[in-house]
């Protein structure tokens, strides 16, 4: 009989613990926490921007190859769209004339690191070295300061975000991933992107993906039909007096 009583008490304790955990998780969900961003003091890059503008930013990461870059620039010119290109330092070394052309055509250039490492594995000193060396190469060609950084692989930690802030560089992710690097068809890329874009979205493409030249016109035409405008990331993000919430959305601070 005593054993039965103990078992009942144990079961009641388990049920109570489960119920408490369920309530805790529900409360966390109600305030927008997630398994990735709920950690106390977690620093997050900009994934998208809270704006009343019906605007989207198209971005292109460049690390390997440049065969399709001119074609991308031609398409952007045809539609009157300005975009942001995030360039790795060794790509800049290999294709300096293309860097000049990207800049000459009026597009924004940010850094994508010097060697494309997993940045969270690096010390703050090494992180800053990755940013300063790659940014310096871009500035040497364009004569313009580099204000934006996209972490390779989308990997980041507090040290990385803090390093960017100390260097007055804004770390930028994306909220719409085209997955063009996976070899998706142009139609699949188009459907994926236009179905997810919202005001202030940042779209991730790659400069040398398989079907980018076929997909990009489809994406631009559809978004134009939806009355979206296009602007480089640097023309959409807030440079000062901002905060980034747990979902990666950048907001303008209310200054009293």
Secondary structure by P-SEA (a helix, b strand, c coil): caaaaaaaaaaaaaaaaaaaaaaaaaaaaaacccccccccccccccccccccccbbbbbbbbcccccaaaaaaaaaaaacccbbbbbcaaaaaacaaaaaaaaaabbbbbbccccccccccccaaaaaaaaaaaaaaaaaaccccccbbbcccccccaaaaaaaaaacbbbbbbcccccccccccaaaaaaaaaaccccbbbbbbbcccccaaaaaaaaaaaaaaabbbbbcccccccccccccccccbbbbcccc
